[in-house]
Amino acid sequence: MTARRASAPTGALSGAVRAPGDKSMSHRALILGAMASGVTEIDGLLEGDDVLATARAVEAFGAGVERLGEGRWRVTGHGGFRQPSGVIDCGNAGTGVRLLMGAAAGYPVTAAFDGDASLRKRPMRRVTAPLADMGARFEWPGEEDRLPLTLAGGGLKAIDYVQTVASAQIKSAVLLAGLNADGVTTVTEPTPSRDHTERMLRAFGAEVGVLPAGSGWTVTLKGGQPLTGTAVSAPGDPSSAAFPLAAALIVPGSQVTVEGVMLNPLRTGLFETWREMGADLTVSNRRMAGGEEVGDVTTRHSRLTGVVVPPGRAASMIDEYPILAATAAFASGPTVMRGIGEMRVKESDRIALMSAGLQACGVAVEEEPEGFTVTGGPVRGGAAVTTHGDHRIAMSHLVLGLAAAEPVTVDEPGMIATSFPGFVELMRGLGADIGAPE
Ligand code: S3P
């Protein structure tokens, strides 16, 4: 029996908090640190279960990994991955496994990859197909396209890869493999996805080119470039900051600030959408940290109005639709979210689970193959929501329960620690009524 947790209608929330370090940057800092020569010191590393799985993986591939203090880690790279002895277990982390496969493909190693029950359901061919085109070999003991799998790397040739979906995970896997391929690798995306791999590769000393390509871009990388260890600082994760900020928007009388949030424009589509809905969201103290713009983001309780979210914005907020949907339940009128079929292949089918969870809480939702529409109104709550172990489904419903008429319960709340350890304590510190595990 898995534990459950409930959130209940809460009085005004207030306070200033820091979001945990960015998950995307944390995975990349560990992986690039292991591919590089020399020492990489990381500050602000997210110590969530997903990232800890990647830390163990790069250690298995031969890097030295030390925890120096809270969020402070040192990776000592030997200029490449070495042959691991056991299975590389990536837990729940799609980003971890896909980027690690891309990196490992460039080295003469044979590695077995696996993950938890959720990760075993997620498509892997989107990454293994381009890696196989480059020369990597894959064996699938079970169903093709699904973990577990065994990869044999080395001897790669560069490719020109055109993605049908904007996905930073696919782009990053191909680029990391391209770093050790013969020739110039190019990756073209239909719309730009988060560019942390490109930025971090530059910080480690590689040259990465970017050319406009229609509504997207083409990223180019010459193989054989050495990486040198460097200092990496991970700012606050905007995808995690979204939860306390959302709670303030929907709980009357609230005002909450999240400090040090990364403001990379390829990650802030949610903030733009909330503003269009009438949210009182302000950014102060803009500054640069770790090669990214960061700022302190404040939200206050707001009268929200439903909007049509432009499908072209999907890549810049793909992980934020669950919490957008939760806030849309309190808006007047419909919020239309389309062009987001990718949500169905995340840690869960997020369109299906958000639709079911919101409907169970008395919210009007229309589900479509590649999107959904949430029409705001009185939110009853009073439901027990199934999360399929998806951290963002759990947090979105716990936030919803703070402003619903009756408490909302979620199952598998322990999975929240994959991306946001300390979520419950942080929310309680702001005044949220979230109960103990039952
Ligand atoms: C991520 C990219 C996104 C996102 C995931 C993190 C990354 O996935 O959903 O949580 O760090 O590259 P896709 O790139 O597959 O959309």
Residues whose N, C-alpha, C, O or C-beta is under 5 A from the ligand:
A	BS01	S3P	S24 T95 A166 S167 A168 Q169 I318 D319
